[in-house]
Amino acid sequence: MISGKLGCAFLLLCRAHFTPRNCNRIHTFRQSHHYKIEQYGLPTDENLKYFKRFVSSVNYDKKIPNWVLQYNNKEELYDRKVSKRPGFSNINNDYWVPKKNSYGEYSRGHLVPAGDYRGDCKKDTFFLETNIVPQQLQNNQGIWNKLEMRVRNNLIKNFDEVWVLTGPLFIPYKYSGKKYIKYQIVGDCNIAVPNSLFKSIVYKEKDNLYLDSYIIPNKEIDSKDLDKYKVCIEELEIDFKHPIFPLIDRKTIQSI
């Protein structure tokens, strides 16, 4: 495992690795505090967009994020105040950018929860193309909300810091001995609807790291048993197809 200060120094030296190759379609503005978010590594360097408390990788074909990586700590979560819910908006002016009514029967599902932050950090989570996916409404308000609350409560009660990688999944299915990936598209600009969503969470308490990961189908789920959807990180990487927290030595991290 790479410690905090050493990890940030390592990322600074490797800055070119994390700079997206396609800088014409989206601009990145990395500042010193972003190295805290990146402390344990990024899955990819594709179309990165930086906010104060999270990094988003934008998928221009599917018109949703590839993933988002957020950071939070106990002190900031304690300081959180109930504030007015910002309106959804677009950070880009490209023709494909989704509108508020582009999601059809689906809700606008946050990957980084607005409830984790306040002020400008909360507003950042309402940019459609960098943090929103079409999500089945009952799923969003039900089991997914329960997962978000679990992460929040774990941080407040048991840990000091948390890194949360969240994203859509397009898991293939088998038919007649062959594999297919099938997904719905919605809205005039054809936004992809993922068939599942995932979260992989690293909690830190002093110098100890703890890992927790979930895959939840993007459909109505009656079960309230979150543990049913827990997965090991290796299983998640197979579906995600990218490394998860690649700068952590997994021999030193504990599962919860």
Order of alpha helices (4+ residues) and beta strands (2+ residues): alpha-alpha-alpha-beta-beta-beta-alpha-beta-alpha-alpha-beta-alpha-alpha-beta-beta-beta-beta-beta-beta-beta-alpha-beta
